[in-house]
Amino acid sequence: MLSNPLTNLQMEILELYSTELPVEELNELKFIIANFFAEKAIFEADRIWDEKKLSHQEMEKWLNE
């Protein structure tokens, strides 16, 4: 059995969410977290795009398949 089944991210978020926040601040925090992960995904997609030397024409072709 695992000694700690939660990841470091989950533990940090649990500690953070133990603080009572107004709904507006909670929504703002959710937005910040979503943007953080969106930026990471975009960066990785751009990296793969460059690595594979993909073009807009190739993407259009894939979209129309």
C-alpha positions in Angstrom: 0.0 0.0 0.0 1.2 3.5 -0.8 2.2 5.6 2.1 0.8 8.8 0.5 -1.6 8.2 -2.4 -1.8 11.9 -3.2 0.6 13.7 -5.5 2.5 16.8 -4.3 0.1 18.9 -6.5 -2.9 17.4 -4.8 -1.4 18.0 -1.3 -0.6 21.6 -2.2 -4.1 22.2 -3.5 -5.7 20.6 -0.5 -3.7 22.9 1.8 -4.7 25.9 -0.3 -8.3 24.9 -0.4 -8.5 24.6 3.4 -8.5 28.4 3.4 -12.0 29.9 3.1 -12.1 32.2 0.0 -14.9 34.3 -1.3 -16.4 32.8 -4.5 -14.9 35.6 -6.7 -11.4 34.7 -5.4 -12.0 31.0 -5.8 -13.1 31.6 -9.4 -10.0 33.7 -10.1 -7.8 31.0 -8.7 -9.5 28.3 -10.9 -8.9 30.6 -13.9 -5.2 31.0 -13.0 -4.8 27.2 -12.6 -6.6 26.5 -15.9 -4.4 29.1 -17.7 -1.2 27.5 -16.2 -2.1 24.1 -17.6 -3.3 25.6 -20.9 0.0 27.4 -21.4 1.9 24.1 -20.7 -0.3 22.3 -23.3 0.2 25.0 -25.9 4.0 25.0 -25.3 4.1 21.2 -25.8 1.9 21.3 -28.9 4.2 24.1 -30.4 7.2 22.0 -29.6 5.8 18.9 -31.4 4.7 21.1 -34.3 8.2 22.4 -34.7 9.9 19.0 -34.1 7.7 17.3 -36.8 8.0 20.4 -39.1 4.2 20.5 -39.5 2.5 23.0 -41.7 -0.9 24.6 -41.8 -1.6 22.7 -45.0 -0.9 19.4 -43.2 -3.3 20.4 -40.4 -6.1 21.3 -42.9 -5.5 18.0 -44.6 -5.9 16.1 -41.3 -9.1 18.1 -40.4 -10.7 17.2 -43.7 -10.0 13.4 -43.4 
